[in-house]
Amino acid sequence: MGRPKEPLISRRRSLEAALEIIDNDGLAALSIRKLADVLGINGASLYHHFENKEAIVTGAAQLALAEVRTPDEPSDDWREWLPRNARALRTALLKHPELIPVIVRRRTLGLGAHELDTSAHRLMAEGVPSAAVMPLIDSLQVMAIGSALHESQAAVADSDLVKALDATTYPSLSKVIEHRGLTADEIFDVVSTSIVDSIERACEERQARWLPGLNADNGADPNTHKAAVPRQKPPEATATPKKTTATKKAATPRKATGATTAVAPRKATRAKKAAKPKAS
């Protein structure tokens, strides 16, 4: 059967079905044929919307991350919405852990480029130096992905682990697990806030070292790449050339030496003797 002239199902419904397959059976289980069977259509119909299977996976990931976006409300401060975006990413990955490998390489897939550009634009518009934007985004994303991966791969909960441990053999481990003071969600929030503070402070300190005189008066813009040029060392004092010293010495009249002083009296005495008449 050839490809129908009109799509038999919407792109959105196709992606929803693909996401269900990924969540229930794993990423490797997704195929054009299986997706078509679930939708009750011929596989050729899917090519109205997608070039290949990878395009379907990318679309499913975009659908899963629909809530991870730059907020529209201009009143939100970046110190609030940026960690909130990281929390939304972590939540989405916990719901769809099979997509974690896709999210790790999403930049090579061109996934989320528009959202990344929008976030970068808003961060700089709110006064974040351009040098700090990617460290902030990258570090929070790494934290979200790592936290979701760790939590989704955890074999047992803390309560079950305590029961499984022999408190006599592992007394300290049993105690600290039982007395855990923060949940995984709370740990993520604490670390996210610390990341924002640390990255902001580190970039400010580096900029201060590179540009000690940077202020509004000198016209430099801290959001440009030119502001990140390291300050050059002042030129060292040039040593006086030897020839200059030699020339100076040559121009200075020499003092009369002892030998010169001794010659003058002898010439005067000889002249005096020559002028004295001989005795008859």
SULSUL-V465835 format. One record per backbone hydrogen bond with DSSP energy under -1.0 kcal/mol. NH is the residue of the N-H (numbers start at 1). CO is the residue of the C=O. If there is no record, write none. Layout:
NH & CO
NH & CO
//
This chain:
14 & 10
15 & 11
16 & 12
17 & 13
18 & 14
19 & 15
20 & 16
21 & 17
22 & 18
23 & 19
24 & 20
25 & 21
26 & 22
30 & 27
35 & 31
36 & 32
37 & 33
38 & 34
39 & 35
40 & 36
41 & 36
45 & 42
46 & 43
47 & 44
48 & 45
49 & 46
50 & 46
56 & 52
57 & 53
58 & 54
59 & 55
60 & 56
61 & 57
62 & 58
63 & 59
64 & 60
65 & 61
66 & 63
68 & 65
69 & 67
76 & 73
80 & 77
81 & 77
82 & 78
84 & 80
85 & 81
86 & 82
87 & 83
88 & 84
89 & 85
90 & 86
91 & 87
92 & 88
93 & 89
94 & 90
95 & 91
96 & 92
99 & 96
100 & 97
103 & 99
104 & 100
105 & 101
106 & 103
109 & 105
111 & 106
116 & 112
117 & 113
118 & 114
119 & 115
120 & 116
121 & 117
122 & 118
123 & 119
124 & 120
125 & 121
126 & 122
127 & 124
128 & 123
132 & 129
136 & 132
137 & 133
138 & 134
139 & 135
140 & 136
141 & 137
142 & 138
143 & 139
144 & 140
145 & 141
146 & 142
147 & 143
148 & 144
149 & 145
150 & 146
151 & 147
152 & 148
153 & 149
161 & 157
162 & 158
163 & 159
164 & 160
165 & 161
170 & 166
174 & 170
175 & 171
176 & 172
177 & 173
178 & 174
179 & 175
180 & 177
187 & 183
188 & 184
189 & 185
190 & 186
191 & 187
192 & 188
193 & 189
194 & 190
195 & 191
196 & 192
197 & 193
198 & 194
199 & 195
200 & 196
201 & 197
202 & 198
203 & 199
204 & 200
205 & 201
206 & 202
207 & 203
208 & 204
209 & 205
210 & 206
211 & 207
214 & 211
224 & 221
228 & 225
229 & 226
245 & 241
246 & 242
247 & 243
248 & 244
249 & 245
250 & 246
251 & 247
261 & 257
262 & 258
263 & 259
264 & 260
267 & 263
268 & 264
269 & 265
270 & 266
271 & 267
272 & 268
273 & 269
274 & 270
275 & 271
//
